Amino acid sequence: MEKYVRVREITHKLSLNRVTIWRWCRDGLFPRPVKLGRQAIGWPASEIDAWAAQRAQEREASRRTAA
């Protein structure tokens, strides 16, 4: 069963502001949340981990091309 993370966990884990997360979601730069209930949303943990890993790979690739 997939684990879902809430925005508070994401802000802590990735050191991002929640407004930044919502702005990036709106702009297609961050995974979209999933509605979990009437008043609850979350993100599949696997999508957040994959997003963070992709960002790290892009950063490393840009460092290699800059060197």
C-alpha positions in Angstrom: 0.0 0.0 0.0 1.3 3.4 -1.0 2.3 5.8 1.7 1.1 9.4 1.4 2.9 12.4 2.8 1.3 15.7 3.8 2.6 19.2 2.9 4.1 19.6 6.4 6.3 16.6 5.9 7.3 17.7 2.5 8.3 21.2 3.7 10.4 19.6 6.4 12.0 16.9 4.2 12.8 19.2 1.3 13.3 22.5 3.1 10.8 24.2 0.9 8.1 26.7 1.8 4.5 25.5 1.4 3.7 28.4 -0.8 6.6 27.4 -3.1 5.2 23.8 -3.3 1.8 25.0 -4.3 3.2 27.5 -6.8 5.3 24.7 -8.4 2.3 22.4 -8.4 0.3 25.1 -10.3 3.2 25.6 -12.7 3.7 21.9 -13.3 7.1 21.8 -11.6 6.1 19.6 -8.7 3.9 16.5 -8.5 0.2 17.2 -8.0 -1.4 16.1 -4.8 -4.1 13.4 -4.4 -7.3 14.0 -2.6 -7.4 11.6 0.4 -10.7 12.6 1.9 -13.1 15.5 2.2 -10.5 17.8 3.8 -7.2 15.9 3.3 -4.7 15.8 0.5 -1.3 14.2 0.2 1.3 13.2 -2.2 2.4 9.6 -2.9 5.8 9.3 -1.1 7.3 7.5 -4.1 6.5 10.5 -6.4 8.1 12.9 -4.0 11.2 10.7 -3.7 11.4 10.3 -7.5 11.0 14.1 -8.0 13.9 14.8 -5.5 16.1 12.2 -7.1 15.5 13.7 -10.6 16.4 17.2 -9.3 19.6 15.8 -7.8 20.5 14.2 -11.1 19.8 17.4 -13.0 22.0 19.3 -10.6 24.9 16.8 -11.0 24.5 16.9 -14.8 24.7 20.7 -14.8 27.8 20.6 -12.7 29.5 18.2 -15.0 28.8 20.3 -18.1 29.9 23.5 -16.3 33.2 22.0 -15.3 
